Amino acid sequence: MKKAAVVLLVFFGVSAGAWAVYPFPDIYKKFEISLFGGPGSQGIRASTSYADSWNHLSLTSVVERTSMTVDSAASLLSMGAAVGYFFGPNIGIQAAVCRAGSDLKTASDFDFSWTWSPSVGNGSFARAVSWDGSGRVRTTAVGFNAVGRFGGERLEGFISAGPSLFLSSLTAETAFGYGVTRIDAANVQYVDALGVGLEIRDKKWTKLGANFGAGIVYKFNEAWGVFLEGRYFICPAKILTWDLVLGTYDGLFFSDVNPIMTNVPIDQSDVDFIAEARTLSGLKVNPSFFQVLVGIKILLGD
């Protein structure tokens, strides 16, 4: 963000200097309306984890850890529009809105190990399991930019930069391993792990960032033209909180031989316990994206 702020300050300073000394001609197009679309790469890659260790009665050590990743899959076509006003042939301002997004894929890897006390054999055991999931992210960027344009009558270049307001939403689902122990009526202790669902259900947030880009315009006449542009949107990261999917779960490894490990409830008490212990980390997401745009410009006003 600091580098982006420096770039913006330099750009605005150069633009203001050029505006002050440029001799405006009597006639120039004051307004530009831009409609555009193209591939937008929203490179989401985030990780989170659940980790805990404990012991209880005959269990001298239980260690459980789930590592979860969230990655971009297929990106959506980004689209948007902009309206610009020019004070002279080279310097203007622009309001723009752009929509981008991506499908997401999630992967969770669970490792579970435990050790019994000498009274029950003093054995050490380990198990592992993995889950896949999906999700989506959507971002709308609203920007207010300074614009500079330069070049000849037909082929014209332009640069622009300014602050952007990012409106983002994310949905994702995965699972994590949650170790449990139970003692039956005969006072025999059992241990197993549950594959508990996790979700982020359409979480929405707003952040202030920046954007900058450059491109070229080919004008067919004084009224309209086509353009190609590359633009980068810089947005601060946001930490999102996973929600547990409450309900009943069967043990992952031994529920078929130990019925006591079936229909184990996960309720609000587990949510409170995990929150207090801080064993489940948040998901740090950065919705910044780069896009390549193709569009048309409509030129209005003398």
Secondary structure, DSSP 8 states (H G I E B T S, - for coil): -HHHHHHHHHHHHHHHHHHHH----S----EEEEEEEEEEE---EEEEEEEEEEEETTEEEEEEEEEEEEEEEEE-EEEEEEEEEESSSSEEEEEEEEEEEEEEEEEEEEEEEEEE-GGGT--EEEEEEEEEEEEEEEEEEEEEEEEEEEE-SSEEEEEEEEEEEEEEEEEEEEEEEEEEEEE-TTS-EEEEEEEEEEEEEEEEEEEEEEEEEEEEEEESSSSEEEEEEEEEEE---EEE--EE--EEE-BSSSTTT-GGGSSEEE-HHHHHHHHHHT-B--EEE---EEEEEEEEEEEE--
